[in-house]
Amino acid sequence: MTPPLTLTEVEALARAAHEGQTDKAGRPYAEHLKAVAEGVRARGGDPEQIAAAWLHDSVEDDALTGRWLEEAALTRRTKDIVLALTKRAGESPEAYAGRVLATPGALLVKEADLAHNADPARLAVLDEPTRVRLTEKYARMRALLGLRATD
């Protein structure tokens, strides 16, 4: 069996896959991935969760395919976390939250993702309607996941 990719290799893959993509504020998307990976590390996450943090939006954003993920030299747990965090077309927030909660290790990665998404400094550069919509969306997801507003 091939050894799993190192975190350095996963980071490089994620950065390359999201090359040219920007977040809602126009910042390079890799900044968000780095912040989520660092957030997972700061919350005591293990290397499998940190790898998943780097890749958490890769399939959803079509940066990498589901087939690539299945064939990648990653642990099953890392793949399962990435798949759990990949939103599906037409899926309700409740179904998404249920999948995150049912997947070992996924909640910590989603918590770090939400923390960065809801960072007041990131939201401050958005227009008011977008800022309000996203703030409400993130708060609702935190509630569905059982996370306190300060987590």
GROMACS elastic network, one bead per residue, 0.5 to 0.9 nm:
[ bonds ]
;  ai    aj funct       b0    kb
    1     4     6  0.89693   500
    1    73     6  0.89425   500
    2     5     6  0.87124   500
    2    73     6  0.64240   500
    2    74     6  0.89900   500
    3     6     6  0.86490   500
    3    73     6  0.66384   500
    3    74     6  0.79280   500
    3    75     6  0.88198   500
    4    72     6  0.82755   500
    4    75     6  0.62683   500
    5     8     6  0.80096   500
    5     9     6  0.58392   500
    5    10     6  0.62400   500
    5    51     6  0.88364   500
    5    72     6  0.82431   500
    5    73     6  0.56294   500
    5    74     6  0.60060   500
    5    75     6  0.87800   500
    6     9     6  0.50961   500
    6    10     6  0.62085   500
    6    11     6  0.85768   500
    6    47     6  0.87698   500
    6    51     6  0.83407   500
    6    74     6  0.88881   500
    7    11     6  0.59923   500
    7    12     6  0.85163   500
    7    47     6  0.71447   500
    7    48     6  0.86628   500
    7    50     6  0.75318   500
    7    51     6  0.59546   500
    7    54     6  0.87220   500
    8    11     6  0.51490   500
    8    12     6  0.62490   500
    8    13     6  0.86757   500
    9    12     6  0.51159   500
    9    13     6  0.61586   500
    9    14     6  0.85977   500
   10    13     6  0.50694   500
   10    14     6  0.60863   500
   10    15     6  0.85181   500
   10    51     6  0.61987   500
   10    52     6  0.88242   500
   10    54     6  0.69110   500
   10    55     6  0.76768   500
   10    74     6  0.89673   500
   11    14     6  0.51401   500
   11    15     6  0.60604   500
   11    16     6  0.85399   500
   11    33     6  0.86738   500
   11    34     6  0.82437   500
   11    51     6  0.75399   500
   11    54     6  0.60129   500
   11    55     6  0.81717   500
   12    15     6  0.51533   500
   12    16     6  0.61131   500
   12    17     6  0.85089   500
   13    16     6  0.51564   500
   13    17     6  0.59856   500
   13    18     6  0.86193   500
   13    54     6  0.87900   500
   13    55     6  0.85636   500
   14    17     6  0.50308   500
   14    18     6  0.61720   500
   14    19     6  0.84128   500
   14    30     6  0.76282   500
   14    33     6  0.80424   500
   14    54     6  0.60126   500
   14    55     6  0.59223   500
   14    58     6  0.71906   500
   14    63     6  0.82766   500
   14    64     6  0.86480   500
   15    18     6  0.53613   500
   15    19     6  0.59483   500
   15    29     6  0.82774   500
   15    30     6  0.56376   500
   15    33     6  0.82525   500
   15    54     6  0.83352   500
   16    19     6  0.50273   500
   16    20     6  0.87891   500
   16    30     6  0.89112   500
   16    63     6  0.88201   500
   17    20     6  0.88477   500
   17    21     6  0.89647   500
   17    58     6  0.72630   500
   17    62     6  0.88455   500
   17    63     6  0.50376   500
   17    64     6  0.64476   500
   18    21     6  0.54434   500
   18    22     6  0.83434   500
   18    28     6  0.85686   500
   18    29     6  0.65403   500
   18    30     6  0.67062   500
   18    58     6  0.74193   500
   18    61     6  0.84813   500
   18    63     6  0.57631   500
   18    64     6  0.86883   500
   19    22     6  0.85714   500
   19    28     6  0.79592   500
   19    29     6  0.77304   500
   19    30     6  0.76754   500
   19    63     6  0.87318   500
   20    28     6  0.70976   500
   20    29     6  0.78607   500
   21    26     6  0.86154   500
   21    27     6  0.83969   500
   21    28     6  0.61327   500
   21    29     6  0.54630   500
   21    30     6  0.81085   500
   22    25     6  0.75056   500
   22    26     6  0.50752   500
   22    27     6  0.51118   500
   22    30     6  0.80766   500
   23    26     6  0.51885   500
   23    27     6  0.54199   500
   23    28     6  0.64255   500
   23    29     6  0.52875   500
   23    30     6  0.89375   500
   23    31     6  0.88188   500
   23    32     6  0.77295   500
   24    27     6  0.74758   500
   24   126     6  0.75514   500
   25   122     6  0.72437   500
   25   123     6  0.80706   500
   25   125     6  0.63806   500
   25   126     6  0.62860   500
   26    29     6  0.83154   500
   27    30     6  0.84888   500
   27    31     6  0.72788   500
   27    32     6  0.85323   500
   28    31     6  0.58206   500
   28    32     6  0.77656   500
   29    32     6  0.54620   500
   29    33     6  0.67323   500
   29    34     6  0.89163   500
   30    34     6  0.60778   500
   30    35     6  0.85073   500
   30    54     6  0.85453   500
   31    34     6  0.51622   500
   31    35     6  0.61609   500
   31    36     6  0.86800   500
   32    35     6  0.50631   500
   32    36     6  0.61830   500
   32    37     6  0.85883   500
   32    54     6  0.89939   500
   32   113     6  0.82411   500
   32   116     6  0.72452   500
   32   117     6  0.81076   500
   33    36     6  0.51971   500
   33    37     6  0.61505   500
   33    38     6  0.85573   500
   33    53     6  0.66684   500
   33    54     6  0.52312   500
   33    55     6  0.76538   500
   33    56     6  0.79814   500
   33    57     6  0.83197   500
   33   113     6  0.84464   500
   34    37     6  0.50894   500
   34    38     6  0.60577   500
   34    39     6  0.84107   500
   34    53     6  0.81666   500
   34    54     6  0.67820   500
   35    38     6  0.50787   500
   35    39     6  0.59571   500
   35    40     6  0.85962   500
   35    53     6  0.89981   500
   35   112     6  0.80900   500
   35   113     6  0.81108   500
   35   116     6  0.67023   500
   36    40     6  0.61439   500
   36    41     6  0.85932   500
   36    50     6  0.82782   500
   36    53     6  0.58546   500
   36    54     6  0.73039   500
   36   109     6  0.72859   500
   36   110     6  0.85734   500
   36   111     6  0.88268   500
   36   112     6  0.52734   500
   36   113     6  0.52575   500
   36   114     6  0.86040   500
   36   115     6  0.81957   500
   36   116     6  0.65910   500
   37    40     6  0.51452   500
   37    41     6  0.62877   500
   37    42     6  0.86533   500
   37    45     6  0.89844   500
   37    49     6  0.81707   500
   37    50     6  0.51886   500
   37    51     6  0.74997   500
   37    52     6  0.81331   500
   37    54     6  0.58556   500
   37   109     6  0.79658   500
   37   112     6  0.77350   500
   37   113     6  0.85934   500
   38    41     6  0.50128   500
   38    42     6  0.60581   500
   38    43     6  0.85628   500
   38    50     6  0.77812   500
   38    53     6  0.86535   500
   38   112     6  0.83026   500
   39    42     6  0.50457   500
   39    43     6  0.61719   500
   39    44     6  0.87716   500
   39    45     6  0.85297   500
   39    50     6  0.88126   500
   39    53     6  0.88518   500
   39   108     6  0.89788   500
   39   109     6  0.80529   500
   39   111     6  0.84949   500
   39   112     6  0.50476   500
   39   113     6  0.78238   500
   39   115     6  0.81092   500
   39   116     6  0.80271   500
   40    43     6  0.51328   500
   40    44     6  0.64869   500
   40    45     6  0.50350   500
   40    46     6  0.79761   500
   40    49     6  0.69904   500
   40    50     6  0.60145   500
   40    53     6  0.71641   500
   40   108     6  0.65370   500
   40   109     6  0.58284   500
   40   110     6  0.88874   500
   40   111     6  0.81760   500
   40   112     6  0.57256   500
   40   113     6  0.85758   500
   41    44     6  0.52499   500
   41    46     6  0.70243   500
   41    47     6  0.82400   500
   41    49     6  0.83624   500
   41    50     6  0.65324   500
   42    45     6  0.71978   500
   43   108     6  0.75077   500
   43   112     6  0.80236   500
   44   108     6  0.88180   500
   45    48     6  0.79895   500
   45    49     6  0.57733   500
   45    50     6  0.65160   500
   45   105     6  0.82366   500
   45   108     6  0.71397   500
   45   109     6  0.80082   500
   46    49     6  0.53694   500
   46    50     6  0.62533   500
   46    51     6  0.87247   500
   46   105     6  0.89166   500
   47    51     6  0.60413   500
   47    52     6  0.84958   500
   47    78     6  0.88760   500
   48    51     6  0.51598   500
   48    52     6  0.62484   500
   48    53     6  0.86708   500
   48    74     6  0.82838   500
   48    75     6  0.71647   500
   48    77     6  0.68612   500
   48    78     6  0.51447   500
   48    79     6  0.88920   500
   48    81     6  0.87828   500
   48   105     6  0.85164   500
   49    53     6  0.61077   500
   49    54     6  0.87891   500
   49    77     6  0.82696   500
   49    78     6  0.63140   500
   49    81     6  0.74932   500
   49   105     6  0.64639   500
   49   106     6  0.74682   500
   49   108     6  0.78627   500
   49   109     6  0.64940   500
   50    54     6  0.65116   500
   50    55     6  0.88158   500
   50    78     6  0.86094   500
   50   109     6  0.77379   500
   51    54     6  0.52860   500
   51    55     6  0.64932   500
   51    56     6  0.84876   500
   51    74     6  0.84705   500
   51    78     6  0.66713   500
   52    56     6  0.54487   500
   52    77     6  0.87876   500
   52    78     6  0.52966   500
   52    79     6  0.71606   500
   52    80     6  0.87225   500
   52    81     6  0.61899   500
   52    82     6  0.54896   500
   52   106     6  0.84605   500
   52   109     6  0.74241   500
   53    56     6  0.50336   500
   53    57     6  0.82671   500
   53    81     6  0.87069   500
   53    82     6  0.77806   500
   53   109     6  0.58984   500
   53   110     6  0.83453   500
   53   112     6  0.83884   500
   53   113     6  0.79412   500
   54    57     6  0.79619   500
   54    58     6  0.82819   500
   55    58     6  0.51595   500
   55    59     6  0.78553   500
   55    64     6  0.88281   500
   55    82     6  0.64995   500
   56    59     6  0.75880   500
   56    60     6  0.80635   500
   56    81     6  0.77601   500
   56    83     6  0.79634   500
   56    84     6  0.88632   500
   56    85     6  0.61613   500
   56    86     6  0.70112   500
   56   109     6  0.81393   500
   56   110     6  0.86619   500
   56   113     6  0.87335   500
   57    60     6  0.52468   500
   57    61     6  0.57796   500
   57    62     6  0.83129   500
   57    63     6  0.79624   500
   57    82     6  0.76354   500
   57    85     6  0.75295   500
   57    86     6  0.66195   500
   57    87     6  0.88992   500
   58    61     6  0.53951   500
   58    62     6  0.60965   500
   58    64     6  0.52837   500
   58    65     6  0.77479   500
   58    82     6  0.82784   500
   58    86     6  0.83326   500
   59    63     6  0.59930   500
   59    64     6  0.51047   500
   59    65     6  0.54663   500
   59    66     6  0.59995   500
   59    69     6  0.79260   500
   59    82     6  0.80201   500
   59    83     6  0.79717   500
   59    86     6  0.66205   500
   60    63     6  0.76668   500
   60    64     6  0.83442   500
   60    65     6  0.86723   500
   60    83     6  0.89008   500
   60    85     6  0.84622   500
   60    86     6  0.52188   500
   60    87     6  0.62730   500
   60    88     6  0.77313   500
   61    64     6  0.77348   500
   61    86     6  0.88172   500
   62    65     6  0.62038   500
   62    66     6  0.87612   500
   64    67     6  0.83051   500
   64    68     6  0.64024   500
   64    69     6  0.72766   500
   65    68     6  0.50838   500
   65    69     6  0.64267   500
   65    70     6  0.87624   500
   66    69     6  0.50447   500
   66    70     6  0.62408   500
   66    71     6  0.86800   500
   66    83     6  0.83773   500
   67    70     6  0.51009   500
   67    71     6  0.61981   500
   67    72     6  0.84471   500
   68    71     6  0.52158   500
   68    72     6  0.58320   500
   69    72     6  0.51187   500
   69    73     6  0.84485   500
   69    74     6  0.80455   500
   69    79     6  0.66583   500
   69    82     6  0.86028   500
   69    83     6  0.88243   500
   70    73     6  0.85414   500
   70    74     6  0.84537   500
   70    76     6  0.86847   500
   70    79     6  0.70736   500
   71    74     6  0.82703   500
   72    75     6  0.86621   500
   72    79     6  0.86571   500
   74    77     6  0.81756   500
   74    78     6  0.63385   500
   74    79     6  0.66526   500
   75    78     6  0.52775   500
   75    79     6  0.64234   500
   75    80     6  0.86506   500
   76    79     6  0.51089   500
   76    80     6  0.60351   500
   76    81     6  0.86246   500
   77    80     6  0.50130   500
   77    81     6  0.61771   500
   77    82     6  0.86784   500
   77   103     6  0.86993   500
   77   104     6  0.76704   500
   77   105     6  0.78496   500
   78    81     6  0.51943   500
   78    82     6  0.63179   500
   78    83     6  0.86690   500
   78   105     6  0.85039   500
   78   106     6  0.89202   500
   79    82     6  0.51710   500
   79    83     6  0.61520   500
   79    84     6  0.85381   500
   80    83     6  0.50708   500
   80    84     6  0.60055   500
   80    85     6  0.86159   500
   80   103     6  0.70606   500
   80   104     6  0.83740   500
   80   105     6  0.89730   500
   80   106     6  0.82178   500
   81    84     6  0.50166   500
   81    85     6  0.62446   500
   81    86     6  0.86890   500
   81   100     6  0.78084   500
   81   103     6  0.65136   500
   81   104     6  0.74154   500
   81   105     6  0.65811   500
   81   107     6  0.87297   500
   81   109     6  0.81325   500
   82    85     6  0.52104   500
   82    86     6  0.62756   500
   82   106     6  0.78382   500
   83    86     6  0.50908   500
   83    87     6  0.83365   500
   84    87     6  0.77878   500
   84    96     6  0.77233   500
   84    97     6  0.89652   500
   84    99     6  0.58089   500
   84   100     6  0.53865   500
   84   101     6  0.88238   500
   84   102     6  0.85623   500
   84   103     6  0.66146   500
   84   106     6  0.68671   500
   85    96     6  0.77478   500
   85    97     6  0.89012   500
   85    99     6  0.80627   500
   85   100     6  0.64078   500
   85   106     6  0.71239   500
   85   107     6  0.89871   500
   85   109     6  0.84753   500
   85   110     6  0.71602   500
   86    96     6  0.84779   500
   87    90     6  0.87826   500
   87    91     6  0.70362   500
   87    93     6  0.89801   500
   87    96     6  0.67208   500
   88    91     6  0.54257   500
   88    92     6  0.88015   500
   88    96     6  0.81403   500
   89    92     6  0.89618   500
   91    94     6  0.82405   500
   91    95     6  0.64682   500
   91    96     6  0.67210   500
   92    95     6  0.52695   500
   92    96     6  0.63317   500
   92    97     6  0.86392   500
   93    96     6  0.50477   500
   93    97     6  0.60240   500
   93    98     6  0.84743   500
   93   140     6  0.85367   500
   93   141     6  0.70051   500
   93   144     6  0.79747   500
   94    97     6  0.51390   500
   94    98     6  0.60757   500
   94    99     6  0.86932   500
   94   141     6  0.83121   500
   94   144     6  0.67605   500
   94   145     6  0.89792   500
   95    98     6  0.50401   500
   95    99     6  0.63144   500
   95   100     6  0.87466   500
   96    99     6  0.52456   500
   96   100     6  0.63467   500
   96   101     6  0.87111   500
   97   100     6  0.50587   500
   97   101     6  0.61069   500
   97   102     6  0.85218   500
   97   107     6  0.89545   500
   97   141     6  0.71476   500
   97   144     6  0.62043   500
   97   145     6  0.59181   500
   98   101     6  0.51348   500
   98   102     6  0.60857   500
   98   103     6  0.87327   500
   98   144     6  0.82685   500
   98   145     6  0.78720   500
   99   102     6  0.50392   500
   99   103     6  0.62596   500
   99   106     6  0.88280   500
  100   103     6  0.53906   500
  100   104     6  0.81241   500
  100   105     6  0.85547   500
  100   106     6  0.55266   500
  100   107     6  0.58753   500
  100   110     6  0.77683   500
  100   145     6  0.80233   500
  101   104     6  0.74670   500
  101   105     6  0.86704   500
  101   106     6  0.69890   500
  101   107     6  0.60312   500
  101   145     6  0.68864   500
  102   106     6  0.82232   500
  102   107     6  0.87940   500
  103   106     6  0.56153   500
  103   107     6  0.77059   500
  104   107     6  0.75819   500
  105   108     6  0.60711   500
  105   109     6  0.71190   500
  106   109     6  0.52978   500
  106   110     6  0.62139   500
  106   111     6  0.85699   500
  107   110     6  0.50598   500
  107   111     6  0.59509   500
  107   112     6  0.86400   500
  107   145     6  0.76934   500
  108   111     6  0.50040   500
  108   112     6  0.63569   500
  108   113     6  0.86533   500
  109   112     6  0.52269   500
  109   113     6  0.62183   500
  109   114     6  0.86949   500
  110   114     6  0.60281   500
  110   115     6  0.84146   500
  111   114     6  0.52032   500
  111   115     6  0.60965   500
  111   116     6  0.87278   500
  111   142     6  0.78278   500
  111   145     6  0.87492   500
  111   147     6  0.76920   500
  111   151     6  0.73985   500
  112   115     6  0.50376   500
  112   116     6  0.63202   500
  112   117     6  0.85932   500
  112   151     6  0.88509   500
  113   116     6  0.53720   500
  113   117     6  0.61096   500
  113   118     6  0.85739   500
  114   118     6  0.59174   500
  114   119     6  0.83843   500
  114   138     6  0.64657   500
  114   139     6  0.88176   500
  114   141     6  0.83834   500
  114   142     6  0.76493   500
  115   118     6  0.53147   500
  115   119     6  0.61144   500
  115   138     6  0.88148   500
  115   150     6  0.89146   500
  115   151     6  0.76410   500
  116   119     6  0.50864   500
  116   120     6  0.88689   500
  116   122     6  0.79119   500
  117   120     6  0.86061   500
  117   122     6  0.71473   500
  117   123     6  0.77227   500
  117   134     6  0.85070   500
  117   135     6  0.88331   500
  117   138     6  0.77548   500
  118   121     6  0.85127   500
  118   122     6  0.71975   500
  118   123     6  0.66174   500
  118   134     6  0.77910   500
  118   135     6  0.64883   500
  118   138     6  0.67166   500
  118   139     6  0.85639   500
  119   122     6  0.53453   500
  119   123     6  0.63007   500
  119   124     6  0.86075   500
  120   124     6  0.58105   500
  120   125     6  0.89834   500
  121   124     6  0.52010   500
  121   125     6  0.72259   500
  122   125     6  0.61574   500
  122   126     6  0.76564   500
  123   126     6  0.55165   500
  123   127     6  0.85068   500
  123   130     6  0.85504   500
  123   131     6  0.57272   500
  123   132     6  0.89590   500
  123   134     6  0.82765   500
  123   135     6  0.81275   500
  124   127     6  0.79002   500
  124   128     6  0.85422   500
  124   131     6  0.73382   500
  125   131     6  0.84964   500
  126   129     6  0.83140   500
  126   130     6  0.63000   500
  126   131     6  0.57342   500
  127   130     6  0.55271   500
  127   131     6  0.60698   500
  127   132     6  0.86900   500
  128   131     6  0.50275   500
  128   132     6  0.60801   500
  128   133     6  0.85123   500
  129   132     6  0.52439   500
  129   133     6  0.60937   500
  129   134     6  0.85791   500
  130   133     6  0.50844   500
  130   134     6  0.60191   500
  130   135     6  0.83767   500
  131   134     6  0.53207   500
  131   135     6  0.59718   500
  131   136     6  0.85723   500
  132   135     6  0.51488   500
  132   136     6  0.61915   500
  132   137     6  0.85562   500
  133   136     6  0.53344   500
  133   137     6  0.61414   500
  133   138     6  0.87100   500
  134   138     6  0.60177   500
  134   139     6  0.83970   500
  135   138     6  0.53150   500
  135   139     6  0.61230   500
  135   140     6  0.86104   500
  136   139     6  0.51120   500
  136   140     6  0.61062   500
  136   141     6  0.86613   500
  137   140     6  0.52331   500
  137   141     6  0.63324   500
  137   142     6  0.87288   500
  138   141     6  0.51377   500
  138   142     6  0.61552   500
  138   143     6  0.86299   500
  139   142     6  0.50913   500
  139   143     6  0.62493   500
  139   144     6  0.87178   500
  139   149     6  0.73082   500
  140   143     6  0.51051   500
  140   144     6  0.62434   500
  140   145     6  0.86685   500
  141   145     6  0.61401   500
  141   146     6  0.85386   500
  141   147     6  0.85091   500
  142   145     6  0.51251   500
  142   146     6  0.61225   500
  142   148     6  0.68483   500
  142   149     6  0.71438   500
  142   151     6  0.89135   500
  143   146     6  0.50169   500
  143   147     6  0.58413   500
  143   148     6  0.71536   500
  143   149     6  0.82156   500
  144   147     6  0.77233   500
  145   148     6  0.89970   500
  147   150     6  0.80326   500
  147   151     6  0.62012   500
  148   151     6  0.53404   500
